[in-house]
Each structure stands twice: as C-alpha cells, then as structure tokens.
Amino acid sequence: MRTKLSQFTFNLPKNLIAQYPVEERSDSRMMVIHRDTGKIEHKMFKDLLDYVQDKDAIIINNTKVFPARMYGRKEKTGAKIEVFLLRELNKEVRLWDVLVDPARKIRVGNKLYFYDKNGKEILVAEVVDNTTSRGRTIRFLFDGDSQAFQNALKILGQTPLPKYITRNLESADEERYQTIYAKEVGAVAAPTAGLHMSRELYKMLEIKGVNFGEVTLHVGLGTFRTIDVEDLSKHKMEAEYYRIDESTAKLVNETKDLGKNIFAIGTTTMRALESSVSASKYLKPAEGWTNLFIYPPYDFRIANRLITNFHLPKSSLLIMVSAFTGHELLNEAYEMAMKEKYRFYSYGDSMLIL
C-alpha cells in the first residue's frame, strides 16, 4: 500500500506557532516518546541528561545560516524586490540561484540594485535565467575579491527567518537563529532541533560521557518545499550538500559496536547519516549532494534516537519523523502537543523519540 500525502495533514491553531525563542535555549519543553511502549512524557530539553548514558553518541549538524534574504530595487521603476539567495553556482562569476518576490516583475536582462541603510549602492545584479515560477539565476556585477563580496552580502543580507514568523526581524535573531556549534556557512534555514542546545548542557553531556560527532548538511529550501503529489514515492527532493568526515564515521561505528545509543539532533542530521551507509549498515565518510527523501516505511540504519521539533503539516520533515516514530503514535503525540499547548516550528519546543 502506497504512503499518501493526505495522511500527514492536521489543523494547527496559529497561536501555537512560536514567534520567539524561549529566553534560555534548553528551557524549552521536550515531549519524550517511547516507541517500544507508546508512553509519552512531558519534560524540559535540559532533561536530555536523564536519557543518555556513558559512551552514547550525539550527532549534530554544524551548518551555519548565512544572511540569505536581501532587498533590491529594480532598474528604471525602482520597485522593491525581495531576493532570497539559495546557493552559489559559480564563485568566479558570482552566479547564484535565487528566489524573487514579486516574481512577475523580474525578467531575464533586468538589473537589480542593492543599497545599504544610508542609500549607498553596494551591489548590482543582472538576471540571466528563469528557473521556476519564482526562481531566477542572477549574476552579481562586482569587481572586488571574494572577501569583499562576502562583506557586501553581510551588509545587505538579513537572517532568513521563516515566513510563518510574522513579526519583524530583531537583532537577537542573528544569534538565536543559529546553533551554538554552527560553523560551516551554507544553510538558508537553521537545523532547528539544535537551537535548544545550550553551551552549559553541551558541557554537562560531555561530562556524563557522551561523545559528540559532527556532520554538515546545508539546509536548502527543498527541505521545506511544498509536496504536490499524493503518492509520496513520486516526490523528488532537491539536492542539498552534505559532508561526513572520517572521525564522525569512526565514532558512529564504534558506538554501534558497543551497543550504545546514537542520537541524531534534527532531521537534517538524520538525512545526512542515512545518505552514506554501507551494505553492512555502517556509516561511511562522504561528501556530495543528497536528495534522499525518507518516508514510511523506512529502515533507519544508523541513529536509534531522534531529537526534532514540531513540524508543518504535509512537510517532508513531518513525514520523516513519522517514518521513525510510527504513524499512529506520532499522530497521538501531535494531538497531545496541541492539547498541552506545545510551541510549534522553528522557535518552538522539541521532541525526543526513543
């Protein structure tokens, strides 16, 4: 029997969509789901300490969000255009895939001008191709070196908070919409399950004997793109860059051999791990692009614990979590989460699935 998109819909009250993070990262709530018994507990994220043991491994995604949202002015008309940077296609000629809004105003050959707060022109870009209804390929016309170009993007760019956070961007978001271990620049959205990890909790987990391993998966908009096919076997994910180094593969495989638990913090971490598995179900070092779409039924081969947030209906993230948890149990958990007023989405609460 084919898995259908319509199985993953639910009605979420808008007041449960978190507009702000909690004051202290690890003070967010954490629902704990026991897959073997169906038991559901209500805890705080800092209680993660109670669910780990010596020599367990926690794998994190060290991607870092770059200021991907920019606003430019169209030549001649001066119309304000939002330009959302997706990925750099060619460093030498500064070619980028972007989304533009409103898209109907932007055609091949148009030029866009970008100004700082004082009205000084910083960058000019030319539209060179249409890729989708909102997608464009643009080339930045810039003579400086790579560092000067990056500095210009920093001046112009904003932290790309999701659209369902309806308030204005605040200075605190620059720090709070990054994990404490973010270092590899390239994501257009944060791996949000990791936003709950504080430096204090990280240290306490290390003291308890937990080993941390890192992967990189640069979150793209493909992760959040609307799924428009009812038969999930026909959905195609957009590829995202990932990397797993030798040390992380070694840690994971040694942890497996010891019979200890492997925790994946976030669906992006889980996707990276599941994208490079040997025939004997061990993790292999890898670097490249993954378009792996995980949907039920699926045999997870690396991590046996998942930390995640509460996700959008019909999203690839919700569908993956359902594959890990079990459809009926996850439905029960989401109904309980809404009843208990858990906070949803990027700045929301967390879920630990054992």
C-alpha positions as CSV (number, residue, x, y, z in Angstrom):
1,M,0.0,0.0,0.0
2,R,1.4,3.4,-1.0
3,T,2.0,6.1,1.5
4,K,-0.1,9.1,0.8
5,L,0.5,12.8,1.4
6,S,-3.1,13.2,2.8
7,Q,-2.1,11.0,5.8
8,F,0.1,13.9,7.1
9,T,-2.4,16.7,7.5
10,F,-3.6,18.3,10.7
11,N,-5.2,21.6,11.7
12,L,-2.8,23.7,13.9
13,P,-4.1,26.7,15.8
14,K,-2.0,29.8,14.8
15,N,-1.4,30.8,18.4
16,L,0.8,27.7,18.8
17,I,3.3,28.8,16.1
18,A,6.2,30.2,18.2
19,Q,7.1,33.8,17.2
20,Y,10.1,34.0,19.7
21,P,12.5,31.5,21.2
22,V,12.4,30.9,24.9
23,E,14.8,33.0,27.0
24,E,17.2,30.2,27.7
25,R,17.8,27.7,25.0
26,S,17.5,24.5,27.0
27,D,14.4,25.7,28.9
28,S,12.2,24.8,26.0
29,R,9.8,21.9,26.6
30,M,10.5,18.4,25.4
31,M,8.0,15.7,24.7
32,V,9.5,12.3,25.1
33,I,8.1,9.4,23.1
34,H,8.9,5.8,23.8
35,R,8.4,3.8,20.6
36,D,8.5,0.4,22.4
37,T,5.7,1.1,24.9
38,G,3.9,4.1,23.4
39,K,4.5,6.1,26.6
40,I,4.6,9.8,26.3
41,E,6.3,12.1,28.8
42,H,6.5,15.9,29.2
43,K,9.9,17.2,30.1
44,M,12.3,20.1,29.5
45,F,15.1,20.0,27.0
46,K,17.7,20.1,29.8
47,D,16.3,16.7,30.9
48,L,18.0,15.2,27.9
49,L,20.7,14.4,30.5
50,D,18.4,11.8,32.0
51,Y,18.1,9.9,28.7
52,V,21.8,9.5,27.8
53,Q,24.5,7.1,29.1
54,D,28.2,6.9,29.1
55,K,29.6,6.4,25.6
56,D,26.4,7.2,23.8
57,A,26.9,9.4,20.7
58,I,25.1,12.6,19.8
59,I,25.5,13.7,16.2
60,I,24.9,17.3,15.3
61,N,24.7,19.3,12.1
62,N,27.3,22.1,12.2
63,T,25.8,24.1,9.2
64,K,25.6,27.8,9.7
65,V,22.8,30.0,8.3
66,F,24.0,32.9,6.1
67,P,22.1,36.2,5.7
68,A,20.2,35.0,2.6
69,R,17.3,37.5,2.4
70,M,18.1,40.7,0.6
71,Y,16.1,43.6,-0.8
72,G,16.9,45.3,-4.0
73,R,15.4,47.9,-6.4
74,K,14.5,47.1,-10.0
75,E,16.2,49.3,-12.6
76,K,14.0,52.2,-14.1
77,T,10.9,51.5,-11.9
78,G,12.7,51.3,-8.6
79,A,10.2,48.6,-7.5
80,K,11.3,46.9,-4.2
81,I,12.2,43.2,-4.9
82,E,13.0,40.6,-2.3
83,V,15.9,38.4,-3.4
84,F,16.4,35.1,-1.4
85,L,19.8,33.6,-2.0
86,L,19.6,29.8,-2.4
87,R,23.1,28.7,-3.5
88,E,26.2,29.9,-5.3
89,L,26.6,28.2,-8.6
90,N,29.9,29.7,-9.7
91,K,32.2,31.7,-7.4
92,E,34.3,33.2,-10.2
93,V,31.5,34.9,-12.0
94,R,29.3,35.3,-8.8
95,L,26.4,33.3,-10.3
96,W,23.6,32.5,-7.8
97,D,20.3,30.6,-7.7
98,V,17.7,32.8,-6.0
99,L,14.0,33.3,-5.4
100,V,12.5,36.7,-6.2
101,D,9.3,38.3,-4.9
102,P,7.2,39.6,-6.7
103,A,8.4,37.3,-9.4
104,R,6.1,38.6,-12.2
105,K,8.2,41.9,-12.3
106,I,11.5,40.2,-12.8
107,R,12.6,39.1,-16.3
108,V,15.9,38.0,-17.9
109,G,18.0,41.0,-18.6
110,N,16.7,43.1,-15.7
111,K,19.2,44.6,-13.3
112,L,18.7,44.9,-9.6
113,Y,20.4,47.5,-7.4
114,F,21.2,46.9,-3.7
115,Y,21.8,49.8,-1.3
116,D,22.9,50.0,2.4
117,K,20.9,51.8,5.1
118,N,22.4,55.1,4.1
119,G,21.4,54.7,0.5
120,K,24.8,53.8,-0.8
121,E,24.9,51.4,-3.7
122,I,26.7,48.2,-2.6
123,L,25.9,45.6,-5.3
124,V,24.3,45.3,-8.8
125,A,22.9,42.0,-10.2
126,E,21.7,41.0,-13.6
127,V,19.0,38.4,-14.1
128,V,20.4,35.8,-16.5
129,D,17.8,32.9,-16.4
130,N,14.4,31.8,-15.2
131,T,14.5,28.5,-13.3
132,T,11.0,28.2,-11.8
133,S,8.0,30.4,-11.3
134,R,9.8,32.3,-8.6
135,G,13.3,31.1,-9.3
136,R,15.9,33.1,-11.1
137,T,19.6,32.8,-11.8
138,I,21.4,36.1,-11.2
139,R,25.0,37.3,-11.7
140,F,26.4,39.9,-9.3
141,L,28.4,42.5,-11.2
142,F,31.2,43.0,-8.6
143,D,34.9,43.7,-9.2
144,G,36.3,43.2,-5.7
145,D,37.8,40.0,-4.3
146,S,35.9,37.1,-2.7
147,Q,36.2,38.5,0.8
148,A,34.9,42.0,-0.2
149,F,31.9,40.3,-1.9
150,Q,31.1,38.3,1.2
151,N,31.3,41.5,3.3
152,A,28.9,43.1,0.9
153,L,26.4,40.3,1.3
154,K,26.7,40.6,5.1
155,I,25.9,44.3,4.9
156,L,22.9,43.7,2.7
157,G,21.6,40.3,3.9
158,Q,19.2,39.6,6.7
159,T,18.7,36.4,8.8
160,P,16.2,34.4,6.8
161,L,13.5,33.8,9.4
162,P,10.7,31.6,8.1
163,K,7.6,33.4,6.7
164,Y,5.4,31.9,9.5
165,I,7.3,34.1,12.0
166,T,5.3,37.1,11.2
167,R,7.0,39.7,13.4
168,N,9.8,41.9,12.3
169,L,13.4,40.7,12.4
170,E,15.2,41.6,15.6
171,S,18.9,41.9,16.4
172,A,18.7,38.9,18.8
173,D,17.6,36.7,15.9
174,E,21.1,36.8,14.4
175,E,22.4,34.8,17.4
176,R,19.3,32.8,18.3
177,Y,18.6,31.5,14.8
178,Q,22.0,29.7,14.8
179,T,23.0,26.7,16.8
180,I,25.8,27.2,19.3
181,Y,28.0,24.9,17.2
182,A,27.3,26.4,13.8
183,K,30.5,27.0,11.8
184,E,30.1,25.7,8.2
185,V,28.4,28.6,6.3
186,G,25.9,27.5,3.7
187,A,22.3,27.0,5.0
188,V,19.3,29.1,4.2
189,A,17.4,27.8,7.3
190,A,18.6,26.7,10.7
191,P,18.7,23.0,11.7
192,T,16.1,24.0,14.4
193,A,16.3,20.9,16.7
194,G,19.8,22.1,17.6
195,L,18.6,25.5,18.7
196,H,17.7,24.0,22.1
197,M,21.2,23.0,22.9
198,S,23.0,25.4,25.3
199,R,26.7,25.6,26.0
200,E,26.0,24.6,29.6
201,L,24.0,21.5,28.6
202,Y,26.6,20.5,25.9
203,K,29.3,20.6,28.6
204,M,27.2,18.6,31.1
205,L,26.5,15.9,28.4
206,E,30.3,15.7,27.7
207,I,30.9,15.3,31.5
208,K,28.4,12.5,31.6
209,G,30.4,10.6,29.0
210,V,28.5,11.4,25.8
211,N,30.6,11.7,22.6
212,F,29.7,14.4,20.0
213,G,30.1,13.9,16.3
214,E,29.5,16.5,13.6
215,V,28.1,16.3,10.1
216,T,27.4,19.1,7.7
217,L,24.1,19.3,5.7
218,H,23.4,22.7,4.2
219,V,19.7,23.1,4.6
220,G,18.1,24.4,1.4
221,L,14.5,25.4,0.6
222,G,14.0,21.9,-0.9
223,T,13.6,20.7,2.7
224,F,10.6,23.0,3.1
225,R,9.2,23.0,-0.4
226,T,5.5,22.0,-0.8
227,I,5.0,18.4,-1.7
228,D,2.4,18.4,-4.5
229,V,2.0,14.7,-5.2
230,E,-0.4,12.4,-3.3
231,D,1.8,9.3,-3.9
232,L,5.0,10.0,-1.9
233,S,7.0,7.6,-4.0
234,K,6.8,10.2,-6.8
235,H,8.1,13.2,-4.8
236,K,11.6,14.3,-5.7
237,M,13.7,16.2,-3.1
238,E,16.0,19.0,-4.3
239,A,19.6,18.0,-3.6
240,E,21.4,19.5,-0.6
241,Y,25.2,19.5,0.0
242,Y,26.4,17.2,2.9
243,R,29.7,16.0,4.3
244,I,30.6,13.3,6.8
245,D,34.2,13.1,7.8
246,E,36.3,10.1,8.8
247,S,36.2,11.0,12.6
248,T,32.4,11.1,12.7
249,A,32.1,7.8,10.8
250,K,34.6,6.2,13.2
251,L,32.7,7.5,16.3
252,V,29.4,6.3,15.0
253,N,30.6,2.8,14.0
254,E,32.5,2.3,17.3
255,T,29.3,3.4,19.2
256,K,27.3,0.8,17.2
257,D,29.8,-1.9,18.0
258,L,29.5,-1.1,21.7
259,G,25.7,-1.4,21.5
260,K,25.3,2.2,22.7
261,N,22.7,4.7,21.5
262,I,23.2,7.1,18.7
263,F,21.2,10.3,18.9
264,A,20.6,12.4,15.8
265,I,19.8,16.1,16.6
266,G,17.4,17.0,13.8
267,T,16.0,15.6,10.6
268,T,18.9,17.1,8.6
269,T,21.4,15.2,10.7
270,M,19.4,12.0,10.1
271,R,19.2,12.6,6.4
272,A,23.0,13.1,6.2
273,L,23.6,9.9,8.2
274,E,21.2,7.9,6.1
275,S,22.8,9.2,2.9
276,S,26.0,7.3,3.4
277,V,25.5,3.8,4.7
278,S,27.5,0.7,3.8
279,A,25.8,-2.7,2.9
280,S,26.7,-3.8,6.4
281,K,24.8,-0.8,7.9
282,Y,27.9,1.2,9.0
283,L,28.5,4.8,8.3
284,K,30.9,5.8,5.5
285,P,32.7,9.1,5.1
286,A,31.2,11.1,2.3
287,E,31.0,14.4,0.6
288,G,28.5,15.4,-2.1
289,W,24.8,16.1,-2.7
290,T,21.9,14.2,-1.3
291,N,18.3,14.2,-2.5
292,L,17.2,11.4,-0.1
293,F,13.5,11.6,0.8
294,I,12.6,9.5,3.8
295,Y,9.0,8.4,4.0
296,P,7.2,5.4,5.6
297,P,8.0,2.6,5.6
298,Y,11.8,3.1,6.0
299,D,14.5,1.1,7.8
300,F,16.7,3.6,9.7
301,R,20.2,2.1,9.9
302,I,22.4,4.5,11.9
303,A,20.7,6.6,14.6
304,N,18.2,4.9,17.0
305,R,17.3,8.1,18.8
306,L,15.9,11.3,17.2
307,I,15.6,14.9,18.6
308,T,13.3,17.1,16.5
309,N,10.9,20.0,16.6
310,F,7.1,20.0,15.8
311,H,6.7,20.4,12.1
312,L,4.4,21.7,9.4
313,P,1.5,19.6,8.1
314,K,2.4,17.7,4.9
315,S,6.1,18.6,5.2
316,S,9.0,16.3,4.3
317,L,10.2,16.8,7.9
318,L,6.9,15.5,9.4
319,I,6.9,12.6,7.0
320,M,10.4,11.6,8.0
321,V,9.6,11.8,11.7
322,S,6.5,9.6,11.1
323,A,8.7,7.0,9.4
324,F,10.9,6.9,12.5
325,T,8.2,7.1,15.2
326,G,5.3,5.2,13.6
327,H,2.3,6.9,12.1
328,E,-0.3,6.3,14.7
329,L,2.0,7.1,17.7
330,L,3.1,10.4,16.1
331,N,-0.5,11.4,15.4
332,E,-1.3,10.7,19.1
333,A,1.8,12.8,20.1
334,Y,0.8,15.7,17.9
335,E,-2.8,15.7,19.2
336,M,-1.4,15.8,22.7
337,A,1.1,18.5,21.8
338,M,-1.7,20.8,20.6
339,K,-3.9,20.0,23.7
340,E,-0.9,20.7,26.0
341,K,0.0,23.9,24.2
342,Y,3.4,22.9,23.0
343,R,5.0,25.6,20.8
344,F,5.5,24.6,17.1
345,Y,8.0,25.1,14.3
346,S,11.5,26.8,14.3
347,Y,11.4,28.6,17.6
348,G,9.1,26.0,19.2
349,D,9.5,23.1,21.5
350,S,11.2,19.8,21.0
351,M,10.6,16.1,20.8
352,L,12.8,13.2,21.9
353,I,11.9,9.9,20.2
354,L,13.5,6.8,21.9
